[in-house]
Amino acid sequence: MLSDKSFPVIEATLPLVGSRIGDITPKFYSRLFAAHPELLDGLFSRSNQRSGNQQQALAGSIAAFASHLVSNPGTLPETVLSRIAHRHASLGITEAQYHVVYEHLFAAIAEDLAEVITPEIAEAWTEVYWLMADALIKLEKGLYAAQANGKMWSPWKVASKAPAGTGSMTFTLEPADNTPITEALPGQYISVKVTLPDGLRQVRQYSLSGDAGTSRSFTTKIDDGGEVSPVLHNTVEVGDVLEISNPYGEITLKDGDGPVILASAGIGCTPTASILRSLADSGSDRKVLVLHAESNLDSWALRGQMTDDVERLDGAELQLWLEEPQPGSNAGFMSLREVDLPADASLYLCGPLPFMKHIRNEAINAGIPATKVHYEVFGPDIWLAN
């Protein structure tokens, strides 16, 4: 809870800081990496730094957190915090690193707002930072404690590597040692660490696309804009050993017997395919509506797996949208306007940000409560927190 002393200060300065946070964060990262270049080796994504995605994510999360404290006194934005905590835990973020971030972030704030910042303003925003940091530290400690082992990274051997649609590849892994295995839930993801040609280690999260439990299978698209997928596609072979994290991610199939809608676009089908597989394997009698969008049929990375699983479920239906339509598919981009959505359904959503924003808005307009729209996104997503 934001203190009575800081509340009016944050309320008054939020528009200014919010408008400047996008300029503050590049200064922060410049300071951070100058002081701690080791953080770029196996923790921070170099490609996200180049694209500005990391700056947007940090700026958006801080601004959204402060806005929530002002608009909803006495509460915390639990959904946003949970999503961030899972992402941090998948990277092995430690409590000590929050102190490092604080040092360089507030030096950047002081530099950018030198003409207007006062001790009172600095104190209030310090309180905001540590309210957010302390909440995340608590959540992350719980996530670490829930794992079957105390390791951040474990070795797993590549058991198979198979093409999965145009430009995509599915990797199936098996344990390379006797580290206890945490059972993964359908829809969760793992972090995968690789060494780039220049020797730098980089990490990327991938949704588990096949069976969950104690197996590990994920599907990657080579042109996803990062540096990890090309190494996996072009360099990693069967028999190689990869370092992967324990499974994380809070967007998993909720218990119950109500209808389920799985909506995805492109490689975003990976978590929904895992959820669909779990429903098929359990012989679920829930009504399942699978919606997927692709540029063309050959690009659908998990086409065989998903169509087979739909056929295994008596209560499942598949609708497909293709930019290059085929008989039996819808033409163009996905829309829910012509879809008969089952009443009281839960929607699980994954894909590019514009796609998710569009489908989420259509779902809410169609009467699906926002609390029943569950989504996974790897990147800045603050618009979804509203």
Secondary structure, DSSP 8 states (H G I E B T S, - for coil): ---TTTHHHHHHHHHHHHHHHHHHHHHHHHHHHHH-GGGGTTTS-HHHHHHTHHHHHHHHHHHHHHHHHHHSTT---HHHHHHHHHHHHHHT--HHHHHHHHHHHHHHHHHHTTTT--HHHHHHHHHHHHHHHHHHHHHHHHHHHTSSSS-S-EEEEEEEEEE-STTEEEEEEEESS------B-TT-EEEEEEE-TTS-EEEEEEEB-S--BT-EEEEEETTSSSSHHHHHHHT--TT-EEEE---B-S----SSSS-EEEEEEGGGHHHHHHHHHHHHHTT--S-EEEEEEESSGGG-TTHHHHHHHHHH-TTEEEEEEESS--TTSEESS--STTS---TT-EEEEES-HHHHHHHHHHHHHTT--GGGEEEE-SS--GGGG-
